[in-house]
Amino acid sequence: MTKLRIALVVALVACGGSKKDTNPVGGPGEPAIDPTLPSWAPASCTTYQKAVFQAINCDAMDKGKRDEIKDSYNAASVNWKQENEADAAKIEEVNASCTSNAETVRVAIGDLCTSEAK
């Protein structure tokens, strides 16, 4: 069942999702959050995922760049999901990576799309 959920999420992200994807908890306009992120994943990974969602739905951004952002997130996400239980050092490593990657995506978006992913 978990593999099915992972495949579904990866397929949705790979297809670019929909601009109407929403998180029932997050409210209108918020991206659907990947429900398969490990429980140990730091909040910075959710922030990164939201920035990626914003980028891949930013039609003003070059499609090649959007695909690159999406592919990078998908690769990182697969690695996180392979860790059943992460120790403090791994969590800090992933936290730093997610923080850095989220900022990189925000810089790539720039002023092309006005709604900032938070």
PyMOL commands that set and color helices and strands:
alter all, ss='L'
color gray80, all
select helices_A, chain A and resi 2-14+43-56+63-81+88-109
alter helices_A, ss='H'
color red, helices_A
deselect
rebuild
show_as cartoon
